[in-house]
Amino acid sequence: MPNASSRIRGILPSGKDGWEVHFTAHARKEAGEDIIMLSVGDHDFPTPAETVEACVTALREGHHHYTELAGLPRLRAAMAKISTRATGVATGPEDVVATPGGQAALYAAVQGVLDPGDHAVVVAPYYATYPGTFRAAGADFSVVETEARNGFQPDAEAVRAALRANTRAVLINSPNNPTGAVYTRRSLEALAALCVERDLWLLSDEVYWTLGGEAHLSPRALPGMVERTLVINSMSKSHGMTGWRLGWLTGPASFIALAIGLNLVTTYGLTDFVSRAAIEALENDYGVAEIAARYAARRTAFLDALRGQNDLVVRGSEGGIYAMVDIRAVEAHCEKFAWALLDAEKVAVMPGASFGDAAKGHIRISLCQPEPVLREAAARLRRFASEYKKKVA
Ligand SMILES: Cc1ncc(COP(=O)(O)O)c(C=O)c1O
């Protein structure tokens, strides 16, 4: 075979990627072991029935054809309306482009603002696909860690220190995967002021915008930010539609007009009947309040069940679908902790180190399990931590 391009070869680095605990646990569960899987972030419940019905109806009605590259006009209008609600900024259909999932919106944002050799700053801990997305654009990036002791809030001065002459963009994610941190107004204002001062794009991944507890704050709503913020959005988490692949990018209309070109050369538009179901789901908020309430209740159930075990310290964990637990008082090495927890108590979690240095010494807990399972997992975790300490002492 002739060589594949260095671009495509560079997307996924070879070697260890931190998912070994998850894949081992998954294989053992498939083989029949009673393992509680808290390592992945996909809903354990189906898409709301109304959305499914809307899709079936659209399919039966014959919506089987190509759609507009930027998304069906009514889909763009519905997305724009949600963006207005989510970001607090009046947003029209011309300010959004529909994409197959938030990941494709992120891809469009990165392709759209960075030339090969340009540089970006990524605030960590971050979602696992970020590095590959920059590599696919031939762009360079620096990681700026947040601090666990500050609840994983970003520090604009640390971002400033990482800027280079060729830095074009800063990428943030709030509510955050993996930490569950919800960035405060103060943190976002400082980052926004820096982006204005240095004429940078702010790529703001807000796919968990309905799961942050309080009213969502988008940096797009801050002074001077409408013209330099690209918001990555998705129906995966908010509307319970991970497998449907629906997302959108919101930004200045002139940028969005260019980004539509990416749909021409990649997807050639979204699936017709899926788009129509998405319109119904967006216009009627199918599942949104229920899903948000469900995750809020799960978070409370898990964190309450952990309370009183003083060696397990909860950090971030305010929103999204994850909780982050500092296990350093028990074991400094989070991967060792995760393997031992799997062996002793049959609970699969992600070692925090898989998400960057800031999350070292932590484990990430997915809340994608019913409350009783999360309570049981918390009980096993408590027992494990106490036993482990005794053994080591
Ligand atoms: C922070 C973050 N951004 C983006 C995505 C991509 O989501 P999707 O492509 O399903 O919309 C995810 C998925 O888990 C995520 O956690």
The ligand as an ORCA input file, in Angstrom:
! r2SCAN-3c Opt
* xyz 0 1
  C     -17.007     17.923     26.017
  C     -17.573     17.225     24.844
  N     -17.584     17.853     23.666
  C     -18.078     17.280     22.574
  C     -18.595     16.002     22.623
  C     -19.115     15.417     21.351
  O     -20.447     15.092     21.439
  P     -21.306     14.677     20.191
  O     -20.418     14.555     19.004
  O     -21.964     13.388     20.559
  O     -22.303     15.765     20.027
  C     -18.604     15.298     23.833
  C     -19.120     13.916     23.915
  O     -19.043     13.239     24.893
  C     -18.074     15.922     24.972
  O     -18.036     15.318     26.168
*
